Amino acid sequence: MHGDTAGVARLPMGGGRRLRVSERRAWLLCTLLFFATALSFLDRQVLSVLAPQITAEFGMSNAVYSRVVFMFVLSYTVMFSLGGRLMDAMGTRLGLAISVGIWSVASAAHGFANGPWMLGASRFVLGVGEGACFPAATKGAVEWMSVKRRALAVGFANGGSAFGAVIAPPLTVWWTGLYGWRAAFYATAALGMLWVVAWFAAFRGVEAGNAVQSRTGVSFGALLRRREMRRFMAARFFFDPVFYFYMFWIPQYLSRERGLSLVEIGNLTWIPFFALGVTNIAAGRVSDQLVSRGWTPRRARITLMLGAAMLTPASWLASTAGTAQMAIALMSVLMFAHGIWIANYITLIGDTVRPEEVGTAVGLTGTCGGVAGMLSNLIVGPAVDASGFAPVFLVSAVLYPLAWIILATGGRARRES
């Protein structure tokens, strides 16, 4: 690693100008992206952790609570595409600051809620802000890093989400015990605002270069006309429901079919997400090493994704495990595989489209996955009521290999430099 005068790259600012940034500064910015994605998962999970207390205080039924949750999923899914488009139009520096600011205000609004209507409205705005987070994190990492370090940077920037999921339950319970449930939302809002201050401070002293980038923008239609882009979207439609299932249904599975208490569930469910966070970063490093050894970026990403897909049948074995602990261990294998998969999948998008298209492209795939997640959740409930969780685990074991076939049969990446 060199000083701020070495390894200079140029970052799009928006409006055609570019920034001059060193490799060391680029890693600082990627670290802040890590904390941004961590905050996004921390903020969205506070309500889930506090749901029993809040629903009891507001007299909310499970049906009403599900509608509150749906408000977030709806706006988040739509804003994945729109937010990604805005990141490409505004630039990562300003666009992500606005995004984090919006969801931090929304987090604080939860603390002022006096019933389900305000809670739902706050949840909707939270999704509006958070929808742009991952397109922005990916766009920033792709812009600031050379192809030889791109996968590590993308995996690191997006890997904060898993660690946010790990710390959310204990941190929320601890803070609520000290100051009450409303203070938990105020605290996450304050963390978001502190992040915005740190984000702008990280750009201090960064010079505007003389290079000018043509910003003609890219339309959704132009991306959708590309066969490779349609393959990315189709693949995500198949594999994202598995992650949504693990996010929303595993506590229910452990309670209903394994008979665990709430405390026991809390002591176990962080483990798969920790595995996800570690491999999200490590897989990027391995992918970059393969590129450094002469592999093409596409070959490196696709090969590692194949290895990940071959691990996902562990999801089926989890449902047949003899103990809850063994089931969690096998679920961790799937999340381990997902970390390898998603780091390389997102980086492959960055390899394929132009830098000024990354936010829009990632956003489109995220919306496609979100729609699939909403549809699959409508199926999972009745399926579990009729036959238990085993069929769902079985289906989840084959979706990653199917998604890999969709991607592997596509053409070579458009841009590998």
C-alpha positions in Angstrom: 0.0 0.0 0.0 1.4 3.4 -1.0 0.7 6.9 0.1 -2.0 9.2 -1.2 0.1 10.2 -4.2 0.4 6.6 -5.5 -2.0 4.3 -7.3 -4.2 7.3 -8.3 -7.5 6.4 -9.8 -10.3 8.6 -11.2 -13.8 8.5 -9.7 -16.9 9.8 -11.4 -18.4 12.6 -9.4 -21.6 13.3 -11.3 -22.1 16.1 -13.8 -19.2 14.8 -15.9 -16.3 15.5 -13.5 -14.0 12.9 -12.0 -12.1 12.7 -8.8 -8.5 11.8 -8.3 -8.2 9.3 -5.5 -5.3 7.1 -4.2 -5.6 3.4 -3.6 -5.3 4.0 0.2 -8.2 6.5 -0.1 -10.2 4.1 -2.1 -9.9 1.4 0.6 -11.0 4.0 3.2 -14.1 4.7 1.1 -14.8 1.0 0.8 -14.5 0.6 4.5 -17.2 3.3 4.9 -19.3 1.3 2.3 -18.9 -1.7 4.6 -20.3 0.2 7.5 -23.1 1.6 5.3 -24.3 -1.9 4.3 -23.9 -3.0 8.0 -26.1 -0.1 9.1 -28.7 -1.0 6.4 -29.2 -4.5 7.9 -29.0 -3.3 11.5 -31.7 -0.6 10.9 -34.1 -3.0 9.1 -33.8 -5.7 11.8 -34.5 -3.5 14.8 -38.3 -3.8 14.2 -38.1 -7.6 13.8 -36.3 -7.9 17.1 -38.7 -5.6 18.9 -41.9 -6.9 17.1 -43.3 -8.8 20.1 -43.1 -5.7 22.4 -44.3 -3.2 19.8 -47.2 -5.3 18.5 -48.4 -5.9 22.1 -48.2 -2.2 22.9 -50.1 -1.1 19.7 -52.5 -4.0 19.9 -51.5 -5.2 16.4 -52.4 -8.6 15.0 -50.0 -10.7 13.0 -51.9 -9.8 9.9 -51.5 -6.0 10.6 -47.8 -6.6 11.4 -47.3 -8.4 8.1 -48.7 -5.4 6.3 -46.2 -3.1 8.1 -43.4 -5.4 7.0 -44.7 -5.5 3.4 -44.5 -1.7 3.2 -40.7 -2.0 3.6 -40.3 -4.9 1.1 -42.4 -3.0 -1.5 -40.5 0.3 -1.5 -37.2 -1.5 -1.1 -37.8 -3.7 -4.1 -38.9 -0.8 -6.3 -36.0 1.5 -5.1 -33.4 -1.2 -5.9 -33.9 -0.2 -9.6 -34.7 3.4 -9.2 -32.0 3.9 -6.5 -29.4 2.3 -8.7 -30.4 4.6 -11.6 -30.1 7.6 -9.3 -26.6 6.5 -8.2 -25.5 6.4 -11.8 -27.0 9.8 -12.4 -25.8 11.6 -9.2 -22.6 9.7 -8.4 -21.9 7.5 -5.4 -20.6 10.3 -3.1 -23.7 12.4 -3.1 -26.2 9.7 -3.9 -25.3 7.4 -1.0 -25.2 10.3 1.4 -28.7 11.2 0.5 -29.8 7.5 0.8 -28.3 7.0 4.2 -29.8 10.3 5.4 -33.3 9.3 4.2 -33.2 5.9 5.9 -31.8 7.4 9.1 -34.6 9.9 9.3 -37.0 7.0 8.7 -35.4 5.0 11.5 -36.0 7.9 13.9 -39.6 8.2 12.8 -40.2 4.6 14.0 -39.5 5.9 17.5 -42.3 8.5 17.2 -44.9 6.0 15.9 -48.1 5.7 17.9 -49.7 3.0 15.9 -49.5 0.8 12.8 -50.2 3.5 10.3 -47.2 5.6 11.3 -45.1 2.5 11.7 -46.0 1.4 8.2 -45.2 4.8 6.8 -41.9 4.9 8.5 -41.1 1.4 7.2 -42.0 2.5 3.6 -39.6 5.4 3.8 -36.9 3.2 5.3 -37.2 1.0 2.2 -36.9 4.1 -0.1 -33.6 5.0 1.5 -32.1 1.5 1.8 -33.1 0.4 -1.7 -30.1 2.3 -3.2 -27.5 1.1 -0.7 -26.2 -2.1 -2.4 -26.2 -0.7 -5.9 -24.2 2.3 -4.5 -21.8 0.1 -2.6 -21.2 -2.1 -5.7 -20.8 0.9 -8.0 -18.3 2.6 -5.7 -16.2 -0.5 -5.3 -16.2 -1.1 -9.1 -15.3 2.5 -9.9 -12.5 2.9 -7.4 -10.7 -0.4 -7.8 -8.8 -2.0 -10.7 -10.1 -5.3 -12.0 -7.4 -7.2 -10.1 -8.8 -5.9 -6.7 -12.4 -5.5 -7.8 -13.9 -8.7 -6.4 -12.3 -8.2 -2.9 -13.5 -4.6 -2.8 -17.1 -5.5 -3.9 -17.2 -8.4 -1.4 -15.9 -6.2 1.4 -18.2 -3.4 0.7 -21.3 -5.6 0.6 -20.1 -7.9 3.4 -21.0 -5.4 6.0 -24.6 -6.5 5.6 -23.9 -9.9 7.2 -22.2 -8.3 10.2 -25.1 -5.9 10.6 -27.4 -8.9 10.8 -25.1 -10.6 13.3 -25.0 -7.7 15.8 -28.6 -6.5 15.4 -30.3 -8.8 17.9 -28.0 -8.5 20.9 -27.3 -4.8 20.4 -31.0 -4.0 20.0 -32.0 -6.0 23.1 -29.2 -4.4 25.2 -30.1 -0.8 24.2 -33.8 -1.4 24.6 -33.2 -2.8 28.1 -31.4 0.4 29.1 -33.6 3.1 27.5 -36.7 1.5 26.0 -37.7 0.4 22.5 -38.1 3.9 21.0 -34.5 4.8 21.9 -33.3 1.8 19.8 -34.6 3.5 16.7 -33.2 6.9 17.7 -29.8 5.3 18.3 -29.7 3.7 14.8 -30.7 7.0 13.3 -27.8 8.8 15.1 -25.4 6.2 13.8 -26.6 6.9 10.3 -26.1 10.6 10.6 -22.6 10.1 12.0 -21.8 7.9 9.0 -22.9 10.7 6.6 -20.5 13.1 8.4 -17.7 10.6 8.1 -18.5 9.9 4.5 -18.1 13.6 3.4 -15.0 13.9 5.6 -13.4 11.0 3.7 -13.6 13.0 0.5 -11.8 16.0 1.9 -8.7 16.9 -0.1 -9.7 14.7 -3.0 -8.9 16.7 -6.2 -11.1 17.1 -9.2 -9.3 15.9 -12.2 -9.3 17.4 -15.7 -10.7 14.3 -17.3 -14.3 14.7 -18.3 -16.6 11.7 -18.6 -19.5 11.7 -21.0 -22.6 11.1 -19.0 -25.2 10.1 -21.5 -26.7 7.8 -19.0 -28.3 4.5 -19.6 -32.0 3.6 -19.9 -33.6 0.6 -18.4 -34.7 -0.4 -21.9 -31.1 -0.3 -23.2 -29.9 -2.7 -20.4 -32.9 -5.0 -20.8 -32.2 -5.4 -24.5 -28.8 -7.0 -23.6 -29.0 -10.8 -23.4 -26.3 -11.0 -20.7 -28.3 -8.5 -18.5 -31.4 -10.6 -18.9 -29.4 -13.7 -17.8 -28.3 -11.8 -14.7 -31.9 -10.9 -13.8 -33.2 -14.4 -14.5 -30.5 -16.0 -12.3 -31.3 -13.6 -9.4 -35.0 -14.4 -9.8 -34.1 -18.0 -9.0 -31.5 -17.7 -6.2 -32.7 -14.7 -4.2 -35.8 -16.5 -2.8 -33.4 -18.8 -0.9 -31.8 -15.9 0.9 -35.2 -14.4 1.6 -36.3 -17.7 3.1 -33.3 -17.8 5.3 -33.8 -14.2 6.4 -37.5 -14.5 7.3 -38.3 -18.1 8.0 -35.4 -19.8 9.9 -36.5 -18.6 13.3 -40.0 -19.9 12.6 -38.5 -23.2 11.5 -36.3 -23.5 14.6 -39.3 -22.8 16.8 -41.9 -24.9 15.1 -39.9 -28.0 14.0 -37.0 -27.9 16.4 -38.8 -26.7 19.5 -36.3 -24.0 20.4 -37.0 -21.1 22.7 -36.6 -17.4 21.7 -33.3 -17.3 23.6 -32.0 -20.4 22.0 -32.9 -19.1 18.6 -31.1 -15.9 19.3 -28.0 -17.8 20.4 -27.9 -19.8 17.1 -29.3 -17.7 14.2 -26.3 -15.3 14.1 -23.9 -18.2 13.1 -25.0 -18.6 9.4 -24.8 -14.8 8.9 -21.3 -14.7 10.3 -20.3 -17.4 7.8 -21.9 -15.3 5.1 -19.9 -12.2 6.1 -16.6 -14.0 6.2 -16.9 -15.6 2.8 -18.3 -12.5 1.2 -15.0 -10.9 1.7 -12.7 -14.0 1.4 -14.3 -15.1 -1.9 -13.5 -11.7 -3.4 -9.9 -12.1 -2.5 -9.6 -15.6 -4.0 -11.3 -14.3 -7.2 -8.9 -11.5 -7.5 -5.9 -13.9 -7.0 -7.2 -16.0 -9.9 -7.3 -12.9 -12.1 -3.8 -12.0 -11.1 -2.6 -15.4 -12.1 -3.9 -14.9 -15.6 -7.5 -16.1 -15.5 -10.1 -13.9 -17.2 -12.4 -12.2 -14.7 -15.4 -14.1 -16.1 -13.7 -17.4 -15.8 -12.6 -16.7 -12.2 -16.1 -15.5 -11.1 -18.0 -18.3 -12.8 -15.7 -21.0 -11.5 -16.1 -19.9 -7.9 -19.8 -19.6 -8.3 -19.9 -23.2 -9.6 -18.1 -24.4 -6.4 -20.6 -22.4 -4.3 -23.6 -23.9 -6.2 -22.3 -27.4 -5.5 -22.4 -26.7 -1.8 -26.0 -25.6 -1.6 -27.6 -29.1 -1.4 -26.5 -28.8 2.3 -29.8 -26.9 2.6 -31.7 -30.1 2.1 -29.6 -31.9 4.6 -30.3 -29.3 7.2 -34.0 -30.3 7.3 -33.0 -33.9 8.0 -30.3 -33.2 10.6 -30.6 -35.0 13.9 -30.2 -31.9 16.1 -30.9 -28.2 15.9 -27.2 -27.5 16.2 -26.4 -29.7 13.2 -29.1 -28.1 11.2 -27.6 -24.7 12.0 -24.2 -26.0 10.9 -25.6 -27.2 7.6 -27.5 -23.9 7.1 -24.2 -22.2 7.7 -22.7 -24.2 4.8 -25.4 -22.7 2.5 -24.8 -19.2 3.7 -21.0 -19.8 3.3 -21.8 -20.8 -0.3 -24.0 -17.7 -0.7 -21.2 -15.5 0.4 -18.9 -16.9 -2.4 -21.8 -16.7 -4.9 -23.0 -13.2 -4.2 -19.5 -11.6 -4.1 -18.7 -13.1 -7.5 -22.2 -12.5 -9.0 -22.2 -8.8 -8.2 -18.6 -8.4 -9.4 -19.4 -10.2 -12.6 -22.1 -7.6 -13.3 -19.4 -4.9 -12.7 -17.1 -6.7 -15.1 -19.8 -6.8 -17.8 -21.3 -3.3 -17.8 -19.7 0.1 -18.0 -18.9 1.9 -14.7 -21.7 4.5 -15.3 -24.2 1.6 -15.7 -23.3 -0.5 -12.6 -25.8 1.1 -10.2 -28.7 0.7 -12.7 -27.7 -2.9 -13.6 -27.3 -4.1 -10.0 -30.5 -2.3 -9.1 -32.4 -4.1 -11.9 -31.2 -7.5 -10.7 -32.1 -6.6 -7.1 -35.6 -5.6 -8.0 -36.0 -8.9 -9.9 -34.8 -10.8 -6.9 -37.1 -8.8 -4.6 -40.2 -9.6 -6.7 -39.2 -13.3 -6.6 -38.7 -13.0 -2.8 -42.2 -11.6 -2.4 -43.8 -14.2 -4.6 -41.9 -17.1 -2.9 -43.0 -15.9 0.6 -46.6 -16.2 -0.5 -45.9 -19.8 -1.5 -43.7 -20.7 1.5 -46.5 -20.1 4.1 -49.1 -22.4 2.6 -46.4 -25.0 1.8 -45.2 -25.1 5.4 -48.8 -25.3 6.7 -49.5 -28.2 4.4 -46.2 -30.2 4.4 -43.8 -28.6 6.9 -40.4 -27.1 5.9 -38.8 -30.1 4.2 -40.1 -29.3 0.7 -38.9 -25.7 1.0 -35.4 -26.8 2.0 -35.4 -29.3 -0.9 -36.3 -26.6 -3.4 -33.7 -24.3 -2.0 -31.0 -26.9 -2.6 -31.4 -26.8 -6.4 -32.0 -23.2 -7.1 -28.3 -22.1 -7.1 -27.2 -24.8 -9.6 -30.1 -23.7 -11.8 -29.0 -20.1 -11.6 -25.5 -21.1 -12.4 -26.6 -22.8 -15.6 -28.4 -19.7 -16.7 -25.3 -17.6 -16.2 -22.7 -20.1 -17.5 -24.5 -20.5 -20.8 -24.3 -16.8 -21.5 -21.6 -15.1 -23.6 -18.4 -13.6 -22.4 -18.4 -10.5 -20.2 -18.5 -7.3 -22.3 -15.8 -5.5 -20.2 -13.0 -7.2 -18.5 -10.6 -4.3 -17.9 
